[in-house]
Amino acid sequence: MDKIESALQYYNQKSKEIIDAVNSNSNLTADQIIEYGEEIAILEYKITALEVAKES
């Protein structure tokens, strides 16, 4: 497995963990939801960049 594929698996797992944490918690504050959203956005950006790099 190459480095790009390893990084993709890592970031996808981190993204899933955040989504699971949000979905399993019904007592999140607005600030927590925003923070989780920012983390997801960063991870999605990295995932997209890695997928583009993998295709090149």
N, C-alpha and C positions, 0 to 999 in steps of 0.2 A: 504494500500500500504506500502510495507516495505522500509527501508532506501536505499537499493540497487536500487530498481526500481525508487525511487524518484531521486536519484543521476543520474541514466541513463537518465531520462527524462530531467533533468537540463542540463547535458553535451550535449545531442543531440540537445536541443534547442539552446545552446550557439554555437555549431558547425554550425547549420543552419543559425544563425544570421551572423556569420562571412562569410559563403559562399554567403549569400544574399548580404552582404556589398561589397564583392569583385565583384560579378557579376553585381551589379548595378553601379559600379564606373569604368569608362573607363580612368580615369586620375591618376591611382595609380603609384607611383614610384616603382622602383625595391626594395628599402628598405621596403616599405609598403607591397609589395607582399611577400617578405621573412618573414616579421614579422607575417603576417596573416598565412602563411604556417606553421611557428613554432607553433603558437597558435593552429591551426588545428591538428598538429601532437601530441601535448600534450593532447588535448581533445580526440583524437582517441585512444591514449594509455590508458587513464583513462576509456574510454568506453569499450575497449577490456578487461581490467582488471576486471571491474565490471561485464561484461557478463560472464567471467570465474568464478568469485566468485558466481554469481547467480546460475550457473549450479552445483556447488559443494554442 
